[in-house]
Amino acid sequence: MQLHEFIALLEAKGLKPRQQPNGQWLAHCPSHDDQNPSLSLTEGEGRILVKCFAGCSVDAICAALGITTKDLRTNQDLERRITYEVRDLNGTLVAIHERVERAGRKTFIWRHPDGRKAQGDLKVADLPLYGIHKLNDAQFVVIVEGEKCAEALWSVGVPAVATYGATCDPADEPLKQVIERAQTVFLWADNDDAGRKHMARLGKRLLELGARKFCGLNGMTLPRRAMRLTQSRQALTFRRFWTTPNPLKFRPMKPRRMAQRHQHKASKANAVRFAN
Ligand SMILES: [Zn+2]
């Protein structure tokens, strides 16, 4: 709960919170018969600090407001854990990738199939790309960075596999598995420098490994939820991509043209056709 929410709660209960010149708040205490405001509140150390000068406990104050002391934390930016199961071609679980989101930051943890935390004993580069077991003779596949993006694409019916971050290029074997299963590979880079370089390296290696046909979809941000695209400036390109009857004939729009259509500054990235 944030301080302003707590203030609103006091207000709603008729406890008349008032801000003092020193920035702190004073209100009537909900937990005793309080004629003179004796509840002081301020924010510090990631929580709302409450004190009743008549001596009510924090527990009693919270209980009187219908909340718990846990609600006084202001930095509880709900930790969100998402678990991605990495499976090989046969669908056998080979690793678990945990994404932990907290306070707008994300961290990742690797685990073995039995749940043990990996301590440098898991070669991520050798892992099959995320989602490879779902590719059965797909006409095309999109390689993206991160499982979340792959899931977003699958959710709108676009076959996708994911790498495990821009700093971890897949080894040859996982890349070969992709080429063997999809005739055409689209590389969709994250719209940042590291992401573009990551996909450029992959593109080069895919060519060396004998990929016949692929192209890069650069300069577009893959949104968290692909469905939201209807409102985004990439909507046009992406919608064309996934609704085109023959994705093999899809040609990404050049950023300059996109820029003209959407009247925004073109990103430096180019939509590169590597080869055909
Ligand atoms: Zn009190």
Boltz pocket constraint, residues with backbone or C-beta under 6 A from the ligand:
constraints:
  - pocket:
      binder: B
      contacts: [[A, 29], [A, 30], [A, 31], [A, 32], [A, 34], [A, 38], [A, 52], [A, 53], [A, 54], [A, 55], [A, 56]]
      max_distance: 6.0
